[in-house]
Amino acid sequence: MEGIVSDIDVTIVGGGIGGASLGGMLARAGLRVLILERETEFVDRVRGEWIAPWGVAELQRIGLYDRFVAAGGHHLATHIGYDELVDPAVAAAQPLPIGMLLPGVPGPLCLQHVVMQHEALAWACDGGADLRRGVADVQVVAGARPAVSFVHEGVTETVSPRLVVGADGRTSSVRRQLGLVLAEAPLDHLIAGLLIEGADAWPDELQAGGKVGDLHYLVFPQGRGRIRLYVDFDAADRGRFTGAGGAERLLAAFADMPCVPHADAIAQARPAGPCRSYPSQDAWLDAPVADGVVLIGDAAGYNDPIIGQGLSITLRDVRIVGGILTGGDDWSAATFASYVTERRERLRRLRASAEFATSLNARFTPRDLERRARAKQRTEADASLLMPVVAIFVGPELVDESYFTRAFHEQVFGT
C-alpha cells in the first residue's frame, strides 16, 4: 500500500469529548492514535453541559474527572421540581438529593461544552495521541484493514489503521459512508438552550425543572451566577426562540413563572452565548459497527436531550470500547458484540425514560394535560412510579427492567 501510512492502530474521526477521551485513553495504554477534527476552534453548540451522576462515574473511570473539575466543573447537590401543579412551598419541602444518589459521586457535573472539548483534546495530546485539526473531506473505507483519507492544510493524506472509530456526532459522515441509517422517534417537541450570566440570586447548587404553561424548563447552574437554561416546547412553534430577540424571549418566559422561586434572577440575567433550538427526539442504531469500524457517542445514535443523557452515554461508550481495544488483540467486529448488546439495551431503556419525561412535561394538548395531571397524582401517591426518572441520575442498568415497558408507561399515564 505505497503512499499509505499504516503504522497507526486507531484513527478517530471526531475530536470532540468522545473522540478525544477515547484517544487519550488508548494513547495512554500505548496504542498509536490519530485524531481527525474538522473544527479549528470549538464553538458553543448549546448542549452537552450537564453530566448525570452515572456519567460522572464514567468520567472518573476514564481518568478525566479531575481535569474537568480543575477547569471549573461545578457539582449540583439538589433538584427541585417547581411546577405549575405543585405549590412552591410543597416542592421546596421535597427536594431530591442528587448529590447523594451514587457513592463517590457528589452530584451531576456542569461545565461549558467548549471547555470540556478543549480539556479532553489537550488530555489526549498530552497522552501521546496525534491530532490533526481543520481536516476536510474525510473518506472512510471499511474492511479488515480499513482506510481513511482526508485533506489537511491542502494536502490529501491516507492512513490504514487497524481500526477506525467514528466519533463525529449526530450528522456523522462515517455512519453515512457505512450505509447505516438511524431509526428515529417521532418529533413532537423542540428544545432551546441559552447560557446566561449574572443570575447570582439563583442558588449555585440547585437545579430545577418542571412544566409551566406551554414550556418545560430546566435550570442547570455552572457556578458564579452562570446558568445553562433549556426549554422544551411544541414543535409546531419552531420559530419561538430563534432569530433576532430569541434570547430575550427565552429570558422573558421566566418572568411569567411565579411558581419558580428565584425565576426573577434568570429573567434579569444576561445572555452569555447564542440561543438555539434543535430537535428533541431519539435516534438509534441497533448495531453501530462494521468491519474495521466502530461508532461511539452521537454518531452511534442518541437519546432525546429532554433528559440530558448525551455526555453520559458517550462516556460509557468510551469506557467500554476503550476497554475492548486495550484488553486484547482481536479487534474484529465480533469482538464488539458485548458493546453492541449493552448499548442497544442502554439506549432502549433511556428512550423509555425520555418518553416518560416527555409525557410528563413536554406535551401540551388538552388531553395531554389531563393525562399529566392524573400522572402527577399517581406519582405523588407512589414515588416508585418515578423510577424512570431515577434512572436518569443513577444509570438505566440500576433500575429494574419492568419500569421501561409500555405496560408501565400506561400504568402511569393511561392509554
C-alpha positions in Angstrom: 0.0 0.0 0.0 2.5 2.5 -1.2 1.9 6.1 -0.1 -0.5 5.0 2.7 0.6 5.3 6.3 -0.2 2.0 8.1 1.7 2.3 11.4 -1.4 3.6 13.2 -3.5 1.5 15.5 -6.7 3.6 15.7 -7.9 6.6 13.7 -10.6 8.5 15.4 -12.8 10.7 13.2 -14.0 13.5 15.5 -12.1 15.2 18.2 -15.0 16.2 20.5 -15.4 14.9 24.0 -16.0 11.3 23.0 -13.3 11.1 20.3 -10.7 12.9 22.5 -11.5 11.0 25.6 -11.1 7.7 23.8 -7.9 8.9 22.1 -6.4 9.9 25.4 -7.4 6.6 27.0 -5.9 4.5 24.1 -2.7 6.6 23.8 -2.0 6.2 27.5 -2.3 2.4 27.0 0.5 2.6 24.4 -1.6 2.5 21.2 -0.8 4.7 18.3 -3.7 7.0 17.8 -4.6 9.6 15.2 -7.5 12.0 15.9 -9.0 13.9 13.0 -11.0 17.0 13.9 -12.9 19.2 11.4 -13.0 22.4 13.5 -10.0 24.6 14.2 -11.9 26.3 17.1 -14.8 24.9 19.1 -17.9 26.9 19.4 -21.0 26.9 21.7 -23.4 24.4 20.3 -25.9 25.0 23.1 -26.0 21.5 24.5 -24.0 18.9 26.4 -23.1 20.7 29.6 -24.8 18.5 32.2 -23.3 15.1 33.1 -25.5 12.8 35.1 -24.0 11.2 38.2 -23.7 7.8 36.4 -21.8 9.7 33.6 -19.6 11.4 36.2 -18.7 7.9 37.4 -17.6 7.0 33.9 -15.6 10.2 33.7 -13.8 9.1 36.9 -13.1 5.7 35.4 -11.7 7.1 32.2 -9.4 9.5 34.1 -10.7 12.9 33.0 -12.7 13.8 36.1 -10.0 15.8 38.0 -9.1 17.7 34.9 -12.7 18.8 34.3 -13.1 19.8 37.9 -9.9 21.8 37.8 -11.2 23.6 34.6 -14.3 24.8 36.5 -16.6 21.8 36.7 -19.4 22.5 39.1 -21.4 19.9 41.0 -25.1 20.2 41.7 -26.5 18.9 45.0 -30.2 19.3 44.8 -33.1 19.0 42.3 -36.5 20.7 43.0 -39.4 20.2 40.7 -41.0 23.6 40.7 -44.1 23.1 38.6 -47.5 24.7 37.9 -49.3 21.7 39.5 -47.3 21.9 42.8 -47.3 24.7 45.4 -43.7 26.1 45.6 -43.5 25.5 49.3 -44.5 21.9 48.9 -42.0 21.5 46.0 -39.2 23.0 48.1 -40.0 20.7 51.0 -39.5 17.6 48.7 -36.0 18.1 47.3 -34.2 15.3 45.5 -30.7 15.0 47.0 -28.9 14.3 43.6 -25.5 14.7 45.3 -26.1 11.5 47.3 -27.5 9.1 44.7 -24.3 7.3 43.8 -21.4 6.6 46.1 -18.3 8.6 45.3 -20.2 11.0 43.0 -21.1 14.4 44.5 -23.9 15.0 42.0 -24.2 16.0 38.3 -21.3 17.9 36.9 -21.9 21.1 34.9 -19.2 22.8 32.7 -19.3 24.6 29.4 -19.1 22.1 26.5 -16.3 24.1 24.8 -14.2 23.9 27.9 -14.7 20.1 28.1 -13.8 19.7 24.5 -10.6 21.7 24.9 -9.6 19.8 28.1 -10.3 16.4 26.6 -8.4 17.1 23.5 -5.4 18.5 25.4 -5.5 15.4 27.7 -5.4 13.2 24.6 -2.4 15.1 23.1 -0.6 15.0 26.5 -1.1 11.3 26.5 0.6 10.9 23.1 -2.3 11.0 20.6 -1.5 12.6 17.2 -4.0 15.4 16.3 -4.9 17.0 13.0 -7.3 19.9 13.2 -9.1 21.6 10.3 -9.4 18.4 8.3 -11.9 18.1 5.4 -13.3 15.6 3.0 -12.8 12.6 5.3 -13.4 9.3 3.4 -13.7 6.0 5.2 -13.5 2.6 3.6 -14.4 -0.3 5.9 -12.6 -3.6 5.8 -10.3 -6.0 7.6 -7.7 -3.2 7.2 -9.8 0.0 6.8 -8.5 3.1 5.1 -9.1 6.8 5.8 -8.3 9.6 3.5 -8.6 13.3 4.4 -7.4 16.8 3.4 -5.3 18.7 5.8 -3.7 22.0 5.0 -4.4 21.5 1.4 -2.7 18.1 1.2 -4.6 14.8 0.8 -3.4 12.1 3.2 -4.4 8.4 3.5 -3.9 6.2 6.5 -4.7 2.5 7.0 -5.1 1.9 10.7 -6.2 -1.4 12.4 -9.5 0.3 13.4 -11.5 3.4 12.6 -13.7 5.0 15.3 -16.5 7.3 14.2 -17.0 9.9 16.8 -18.2 12.7 14.5 -21.6 13.5 16.1 -25.2 13.4 15.1 -24.7 14.1 11.4 -21.8 11.5 11.2 -20.2 11.3 7.8 -18.7 8.0 8.9 -22.1 6.5 9.6 -23.4 7.8 6.3 -20.5 6.3 4.4 -21.1 2.9 6.0 -24.7 3.0 4.8 -26.0 2.8 8.4 -29.4 4.6 8.8 -30.7 5.8 12.1 -34.2 4.8 13.4 -35.9 7.9 14.7 -38.7 8.5 17.1 -41.5 10.9 16.0 -40.6 14.6 16.5 -43.2 16.4 18.6 -41.2 18.9 20.6 -38.1 21.1 20.3 -35.6 22.2 22.9 -34.0 25.6 23.0 -30.9 26.4 25.1 -29.1 29.6 26.3 -26.1 30.3 28.5 -26.7 33.2 30.9 -24.6 35.1 33.4 -25.4 37.5 36.2 -28.0 35.2 37.8 -26.3 35.5 41.2 -29.5 35.2 43.2 -30.1 31.6 41.9 -28.6 29.1 44.4 -25.5 27.7 42.8 -26.1 24.0 43.8 -29.8 23.9 42.9 -31.1 22.5 39.6 -34.8 22.8 38.8 -37.2 21.7 36.2 -40.9 21.4 35.5 -43.7 22.5 33.3 -45.2 26.0 33.4 -47.7 26.9 30.7 -46.6 25.7 27.3 -43.0 25.3 28.4 -40.9 22.6 30.1 -37.9 24.4 31.7 -34.6 23.1 33.0 -32.1 25.2 35.0 -28.5 24.0 35.4 -26.2 26.3 37.3 -22.5 26.3 36.4 -21.4 28.4 39.5 -20.7 32.1 40.0 -24.1 33.2 38.5 -23.7 31.4 35.2 -26.5 29.0 34.2 -27.4 26.9 31.2 -31.1 27.1 30.5 -33.2 24.8 28.4 -36.9 24.9 27.5 -38.9 22.3 25.6 -41.8 23.4 23.6 -44.2 22.2 20.9 -42.6 21.6 17.5 -45.3 23.5 15.8 -43.9 26.7 17.4 -40.4 26.1 16.0 -39.5 29.8 15.5 -40.4 30.8 19.0 -36.8 31.3 20.3 -34.9 31.6 17.0 -33.7 34.7 15.2 -33.3 38.2 16.5 -34.6 38.6 20.0 -34.7 34.8 20.7 -32.6 35.0 23.8 -34.6 37.9 25.2 -37.8 36.0 24.6 -36.5 33.0 26.4 -35.4 35.1 29.4 -38.8 36.8 29.4 -40.5 33.5 29.7 -39.1 33.1 33.2 -40.7 36.3 34.3 -44.0 34.5 33.8 -43.2 31.6 36.1 -44.5 32.6 39.5 -44.3 29.0 40.8 -40.5 29.0 40.3 -38.7 30.8 43.2 -35.7 32.9 42.0 -37.1 33.0 38.5 -36.5 36.8 38.6 -32.8 36.1 38.8 -33.0 34.4 35.5 -35.3 36.9 33.8 -32.9 39.7 34.7 -29.7 37.9 33.7 -27.6 38.5 30.6 -27.2 36.1 27.6 -23.6 34.8 27.5 -23.9 32.8 24.3 -26.2 32.0 21.4 -29.8 30.9 21.8 -30.6 28.0 19.5 -33.4 25.4 19.1 -33.0 21.9 17.9 -35.0 18.6 17.6 -35.7 16.9 20.9 -36.0 13.2 19.9 -34.4 9.8 20.0 -32.4 8.2 17.2 -30.6 4.9 17.3 -28.7 2.1 15.6 -29.1 -1.5 16.6 -25.5 -2.3 15.5 -23.1 0.7 15.4 -20.2 -1.4 13.9 -18.9 -2.6 10.6 -15.8 -4.5 9.6 -12.9 -2.4 10.8 -15.1 0.5 12.1 -17.0 1.2 15.3 -19.2 4.2 16.2 -19.4 5.9 19.6 -21.4 8.8 21.0 -24.0 10.6 18.9 -22.6 9.0 15.8 -23.9 5.7 17.1 -27.4 7.1 17.9 -28.6 9.5 20.6 -31.2 10.0 23.3 -33.8 12.7 23.4 -32.0 15.6 25.2 -35.0 16.3 27.4 -33.3 14.0 29.9 -29.7 15.2 29.3 -28.0 11.8 28.8 -25.8 12.6 25.8 -22.5 13.0 27.6 -23.1 10.1 30.0 -23.9 7.8 27.0 -20.8 8.9 25.2 -18.5 8.5 28.2 -19.7 4.9 28.8 -19.2 4.2 25.1 -15.6 5.4 25.5 -15.0 3.3 28.6 -16.4 0.1 27.1 -14.8 0.5 23.6 -11.6 1.6 25.2 -11.6 -1.5 27.4 -12.1 -3.8 24.5 -9.3 -2.2 22.5 -6.8 -2.2 25.4 -7.9 -5.7 26.6 -6.9 -7.9 23.7 -5.5 -8.0 20.1 -8.7 -9.2 18.4 -10.5 -6.1 17.1 -12.8 -7.8 14.7 -16.4 -6.7 14.5 -17.5 -9.8 16.6 -15.3 -8.6 19.4 -17.6 -5.6 19.9 -20.7 -7.8 20.4 -20.8 -7.0 24.1 -20.6 -3.3 23.4 -23.4 -3.6 20.8 -25.7 -5.6 23.1 -25.1 -3.3 26.2 -25.6 -0.1 24.2 -28.7 -1.3 22.5 -30.4 -2.1 25.8 -29.0 1.1 27.5 -30.5 3.2 24.7 -33.8 1.3 24.8 -34.2 2.0 28.5 -33.2 5.6 28.1 -35.7 6.0 25.3 -38.4 4.8 27.7 -37.2 7.3 30.3 -37.2 10.1 27.7 -40.8 9.2 26.7 -41.8 9.2 30.3 -40.3 12.7 30.8 -41.9 13.9 27.6 -45.3 12.6 28.6 -44.9 14.2 32.0 -43.6 17.6 30.8 -43.5 18.3 27.1 -46.8 17.6 25.5 -49.3 20.4 25.6 -52.7 19.4 24.1 -55.8 19.4 26.5 -55.8 15.6 26.5 -52.1 15.5 27.3 -52.6 18.0 30.2 -55.4 15.8 31.7 -53.1 12.7 31.5 -50.3 14.7 33.1 -52.5 15.8 36.0 -53.6 12.2 36.7 -50.0 11.0 36.4 -48.9 13.7 38.9 -51.5 12.4 41.4 -50.3 8.8 40.9 -46.6 9.6 41.3 -47.3 11.7 44.4 -49.2 8.8 46.0 -46.5 6.2 44.9 -42.9 7.6 44.5 -41.8 4.3 43.0 -43.6 5.3 39.8 -40.8 7.8 39.2 -38.1 5.1 38.8 -37.7 6.0 35.1 -36.6 9.5 36.3 -34.3 7.9 38.9 -32.6 6.0 36.1 -31.6 9.4 34.5 -29.4 10.0 37.5 -28.1 6.6 38.6 -27.9 4.9 35.2 -30.6 2.7 33.4 -28.9 -0.6 34.4 -29.5 0.1 38.1 -33.3 0.3 37.7 -35.5 -2.8 37.1 -36.4 -3.6 33.5 -40.1 -3.5 34.3 -40.0 0.3 34.6 -39.1 0.7 30.9 -42.0 -1.1 29.4 -45.1 0.1 27.6 -47.3 -1.5 30.2 -45.6 0.6 33.0 -46.0 3.8 30.9 -49.7 3.1 30.5 -50.0 2.4 34.2 -48.8 5.9 35.0 -50.3 7.9 32.1 -53.1 5.7 30.7 -53.5 4.6 27.1 
